[in-house]
Amino acid sequence: MSAPHVLIIGAGSTGSATAHDLALRGLRVTVVERGEIASGTTGRNHCLLHSGGRYCVNDQEGAIECIEENLILRRIMPHALEMNDGLFVALDDEDYAFKEKFLAGCAACHIPAREIPVQQALQIEPFLNPQIKAAVQVPDGVFEPWRFCTSFLATAKKNGATIRNFTQVNDLVFQGRAVAGAQVFDHRTGKTEIIGADLVVNATGAWAGMLAAMAKVDVPVAPTAGVMVAIGKRFNNMVVNRMHLPHDGDIVVPIRNTSIIGTTSWRVTKPDAIEIPQDQIDKMMQAGQLLMPILKAGVQRGVMAVARPLIASANVDARDFSRTFEAFNHRKQSGVAGLITISGGKTTTARGMAEKVSDVVCAELGVSAECKTKTTPLISYRDFYV
Ligand SMILES: Cc1cc2nc3c(=O)[nH]c(=O)nc-3n(C[C@H](O)[C@H](O)[C@H](O)COP(=O)(O)OP(=O)(O)OC[C@H]3O[C@@H](n4cnc5c(N)ncnc54)[C@H](O)[C@@H]3O)c2cc1C
């Protein structure tokens, strides 16, 4: 008897990591993605391999997930990462007063953090604001989003998965009330077809609510946008963060030859049509220049905005939604079998998200197979097209 077939919708970091996990457990896997790999939120995010430092005071669950996954990714996909560390710097007395809370938060979340002398920080990062009052080094890093996803997908393909980009789900198909596959449109051939499946995983990120609506079920996903401004020159070696609770424009991530300032946070209803207000761009530039005055001299190379698929909490401001993740089994929640949604989290925690949803998938299909992704090195992204 052949293994059960799982259809994964979406090839961002979450769907890609899930394809790898399930293929490694011996399931038959097909991934469909309406655009190119990583063309959703994953391909346009800040590319920070989180140490968890940004969340260690106000969202310790999210921070612990980040540091655990950060350390795993360093082992399984070094070819997709720049392991350059990060600095949290205090710019004023308020930041300085936050330092003890920050260090205690790092300790509580097991984030290796060490304070370094200001002079040393300025030697490592000569373009930092020379007025900084303290600096703490943490194991932040930078990932390359397309390589991140294709490393997972190349390995999934090697283990038998089928990956179909430019293939959009326009509807779900049902047997009775249960989801039994999807109707897809192939943008390259112009053909519509049905892909049957024993189970469908909704890994469509900020679009998860729209996909779930095809099965007439709800998921509490709150698309939460953020703006980033790319400066066309790299001014920092490490990631530079401001030492305070996450706020607008308080981080500069060096990606290849650019410096990306980010980010803001507000709720949106249509992830495909996010307008970028000029005042948000101005805010990024002003706040970024406080950290690194040289950014003023840099040329703006681009401005982008994408939406986080965060899990909404009642009466909580979008900036304060937890960065943790959840798998929603719609059979248990709404009586619609055959569909599971995975949402929330971050690209940094994609492997952990995949483990969680794959455990739910296997339990639902009666498959007994352990997760092996923590210790299985991924093959190179270069093998994706082999
Ligand atoms: C401004 C900003 C900055 C961020 N910075 C970071 C960071 O520095 N580090 C970090 O770890 N995380 C960061 N994140 C979070 C991270 O980007 C997201 O958590 C992550 O990319 C979500 O991945 P995903 O695979 O769930 O969603 P996506 O990457 O959006 O993937 C979902 C995919 O589903 C596809 N899809 C949708 N509908 C359909 C359909 N009907 N048929 C077929 N395919 C469909 C989409 O095209 C898309 O490619 C940031 C988020 C934002 C908004």
The ligand as an SDF file (V2000), in Angstrom:
LIG
                    3D

 53 58  0  0  0  0  0  0  0  0999 V2000
    8.0100   43.2030    7.5980 C   0  0  0  0  0  0  0  0  0  0  0  0
    8.3440   41.8120    8.0180 C   0  0  0  0  0  0  0  0  0  0  0  0
    9.6370   41.4750    8.3940 C   0  0  0  0  0  0  0  0  0  0  0  0
    9.9280   40.1850    8.8080 C   0  0  0  0  0  0  0  0  0  0  0  0
   11.2090   39.8920    9.1370 N   0  0  0  0  0  0  0  0  0  0  0  0
   11.5270   38.6380    9.5180 C   0  0  0  0  0  0  0  0  0  0  0  0
   12.8740   38.3300    9.8340 C   0  0  0  0  0  0  0  0  0  0  0  0
   13.7460   39.1800    9.7360 O   0  0  0  0  0  0  0  0  0  0  0  0
   13.1580   37.0770   10.2340 N   0  0  0  0  0  0  0  0  0  0  0  0
   12.2000   36.0980   10.3400 C   0  0  0  0  0  0  0  0  0  0  0  0
   12.5410   34.9800   10.7400 O   0  0  0  0  0  0  0  0  0  0  0  0
   10.9120   36.3650   10.0340 N   0  0  0  0  0  0  0  0  0  0  0  0
   10.5590   37.6050    9.6240 C   0  0  0  0  0  0  0  0  0  0  0  0
    9.2700   37.9170    9.3160 N   0  0  0  0  0  0  0  0  0  0  0  0
    8.2600   36.8730    9.4470 C   0  0  0  0  0  0  0  0  0  0  0  0
    8.3180   35.9340    8.2590 C   0  0  0  0  0  0  0  0  0  0  0  0
    8.5130   36.6600    7.0680 O   0  0  0  0  0  0  0  0  0  0  0  0
    7.0140   35.1420    8.1400 C   0  0  0  0  0  0  0  0  0  0  0  0
    6.6580   34.6060    9.3750 O   0  0  0  0  0  0  0  0  0  0  0  0
    7.2140   34.0080    7.1390 C   0  0  0  0  0  0  0  0  0  0  0  0
    7.7880   34.4870    5.9390 O   0  0  0  0  0  0  0  0  0  0  0  0
    5.8890   33.3460    6.8390 C   0  0  0  0  0  0  0  0  0  0  0  0
    6.1580   32.2880    5.9400 O   0  0  0  0  0  0  0  0  0  0  0  0
    4.9780   31.4750    5.3270 P   0  0  0  0  0  0  0  0  0  0  0  0
    5.5770   30.4010    4.5060 O   0  0  0  0  0  0  0  0  0  0  0  0
    4.0320   31.0890    6.4140 O   0  0  0  0  0  0  0  0  0  0  0  0
    4.2130   32.5500    4.4160 O   0  0  0  0  0  0  0  0  0  0  0  0
    4.6210   33.0440    2.9210 P   0  0  0  0  0  0  0  0  0  0  0  0
    6.0630   33.2060    2.7470 O   0  0  0  0  0  0  0  0  0  0  0  0
    3.7740   34.2220    2.6180 O   0  0  0  0  0  0  0  0  0  0  0  0
    4.1860   31.8060    2.0310 O   0  0  0  0  0  0  0  0  0  0  0  0
    2.8380   31.5570    1.7490 C   0  0  0  0  0  0  0  0  0  0  0  0
    2.7670   31.2520    0.2710 C   0  0  0  0  0  0  0  0  0  0  0  0
    1.4460   30.8170   -0.0610 O   0  0  0  0  0  0  0  0  0  0  0  0
    1.2240   31.2120   -1.3900 C   0  0  0  0  0  0  0  0  0  0  0  0
   -0.2110   31.1860   -1.6450 N   0  0  0  0  0  0  0  0  0  0  0  0
   -1.1550   31.9910   -1.1180 C   0  0  0  0  0  0  0  0  0  0  0  0
   -2.3790   31.6490   -1.5990 N   0  0  0  0  0  0  0  0  0  0  0  0
   -2.1660   30.6090   -2.4460 C   0  0  0  0  0  0  0  0  0  0  0  0
   -3.0380   29.8390   -3.2720 C   0  0  0  0  0  0  0  0  0  0  0  0
   -4.3590   30.0800   -3.3280 N   0  0  0  0  0  0  0  0  0  0  0  0
   -2.4990   28.8540   -4.0300 N   0  0  0  0  0  0  0  0  0  0  0  0
   -1.1580   28.5930   -4.0050 C   0  0  0  0  0  0  0  0  0  0  0  0
   -0.3060   29.3130   -3.2620 N   0  0  0  0  0  0  0  0  0  0  0  0
   -0.7990   30.3020   -2.4800 C   0  0  0  0  0  0  0  0  0  0  0  0
    1.8310   32.6060   -1.4680 C   0  0  0  0  0  0  0  0  0  0  0  0
    2.1270   32.9620   -2.7970 O   0  0  0  0  0  0  0  0  0  0  0  0
    3.0620   32.4660   -0.5960 C   0  0  0  0  0  0  0  0  0  0  0  0
    4.2370   32.2300   -1.3470 O   0  0  0  0  0  0  0  0  0  0  0  0
    8.9280   39.1930    8.8700 C   0  0  0  0  0  0  0  0  0  0  0  0
    7.6390   39.5190    8.4630 C   0  0  0  0  0  0  0  0  0  0  0  0
    7.3510   40.8020    8.0410 C   0  0  0  0  0  0  0  0  0  0  0  0
    5.9750   41.1410    7.6140 C   0  0  0  0  0  0  0  0  0  0  0  0
  1  2  1  0
  2  3  1  0
  2 52  2  0
  3  4  2  0
  4  5  1  0
  4 50  1  0
  5  6  2  0
  6  7  1  0
  6 13  1  0
  7  8  2  0
  7  9  1  0
  9 10  1  0
 10 11  2  0
 10 12  1  0
 12 13  2  0
 13 14  1  0
 14 15  1  0
 14 50  1  0
 15 16  1  0
 16 17  1  0
 16 18  1  0
 18 19  1  0
 18 20  1  0
 20 21  1  0
 20 22  1  0
 22 23  1  0
 23 24  1  0
 24 25  2  0
 24 26  1  0
 24 27  1  0
 27 28  1  0
 28 29  2  0
 28 30  1  0
 28 31  1  0
 31 32  1  0
 32 33  1  0
 33 34  1  0
 33 48  1  0
 34 35  1  0
 35 36  1  0
 35 46  1  0
 36 37  1  0
 36 45  1  0
 37 38  2  0
 38 39  1  0
 39 40  1  0
 39 45  2  0
 40 41  1  0
 40 42  2  0
 42 43  1  0
 43 44  2  0
 44 45  1  0
 46 47  1  0
 46 48  1  0
 48 49  1  0
 50 51  2  0
 51 52  1  0
 52 53  1  0
M  END
$$$$
